[in-house]
């Protein structure tokens, strides 16, 4: 679903991704791990078409820079840092409903499950919501549309323990044919979800291995 060949990305003469080559396939649930500055978020943003880059990158056989609109129809994304959007919650709800042809109820029910009442916050600008509320809303918009590809950059950041558990339950039951990439510092949190681990360091992939999802043992 994603093909990468000799991908490089440089910021102010600093090469953040260095001639990276790999593939991410249908049905894979990938833990994308590594220290801060390893290149994880930059890779995700290249996949989303947010950055220019050198090399070849295809998402669903499309170019993420030239065909970004078509690609984003099939990709759900939760950023590590929520954007400072001035749109109200109601405007965002209407936007995602129209953009993705998804019933509003899908987004509303998902937000409810994580403890966020969209109805009580419709008139609030997104940027005035608390960090946890922003995260829950973005997760609802990403998962509710049931995309072919899910890109989650530290998705449990700002979530309370109960919402975090509910999120991972949703991910556990998400469509099996999807490609899911989870960038996280908390490998213990996502080890029950993933079947492949990709570790980056200084712009390179240093570990790439298939794993068996570990069962979560509750006391």
SULPECOR-V802849 format. One record per residue. SS is DSSP state (alpha for helix, beta for strand, coil for the rest). Layout:
((SS) (SS))
//
This chain:
((coil) (beta) (beta) (beta) (beta) (beta) (beta) (beta) (beta) (beta) (beta) (coil) (coil) (beta) (beta) (beta) (beta) (beta) (beta) (beta) (beta) (beta) (beta) (beta) (coil) (coil) (coil) (coil) (beta) (beta) (beta) (beta) (beta) (coil) (coil) (coil) (coil) (coil) (coil) (alpha) (alpha) (alpha) (alpha) (alpha) (alpha) (alpha) (alpha) (coil) (coil) (coil) (coil) (coil) (coil) (beta) (beta) (beta) (beta) (beta) (beta) (coil) (coil) (beta) (beta) (coil) (coil) (coil) (coil) (alpha) (alpha) (alpha) (alpha) (alpha) (coil) (coil) (beta) (beta) (beta) (beta) (coil) (coil) (coil) (coil) (coil) (coil) (coil) (coil) (coil) (beta) (alpha) (alpha) (alpha) (alpha) (alpha) (alpha) (alpha) (alpha) (alpha) (alpha) (alpha) (alpha) (coil) (coil) (coil) (alpha) (alpha) (alpha) (alpha) (alpha) (alpha) (alpha) (alpha) (alpha) (alpha) (coil) (coil) (coil) (coil) (coil) (alpha) (alpha) (alpha) (coil) (coil) (coil) (beta) (alpha) (alpha) (alpha) (coil) (coil) (alpha) (alpha) (alpha) (alpha) (alpha) (alpha) (alpha) (alpha) (alpha) (alpha) (alpha) (alpha) (alpha) (alpha) (coil) (coil) (coil) (coil) (beta) (beta) (beta) (beta) (beta) (coil) (coil) (coil) (coil) (coil) (coil) (coil) (alpha) (alpha) (alpha) (alpha) (alpha) (alpha) (alpha) (alpha) (alpha) (alpha) (alpha) (alpha) (coil) (coil) (coil) (coil) (coil) (coil) (beta) (beta) (beta) (beta) (beta) (coil) (coil) (coil) (alpha) (alpha) (alpha) (alpha) (coil) (coil) (coil) (coil) (coil) (beta) (beta) (beta) (beta) (beta) (beta) (coil) (coil) (beta) (beta) (beta) (beta) (beta) (beta) (beta) (coil) (coil) (coil) (coil) (coil) (coil) (coil) (coil) (coil))
//
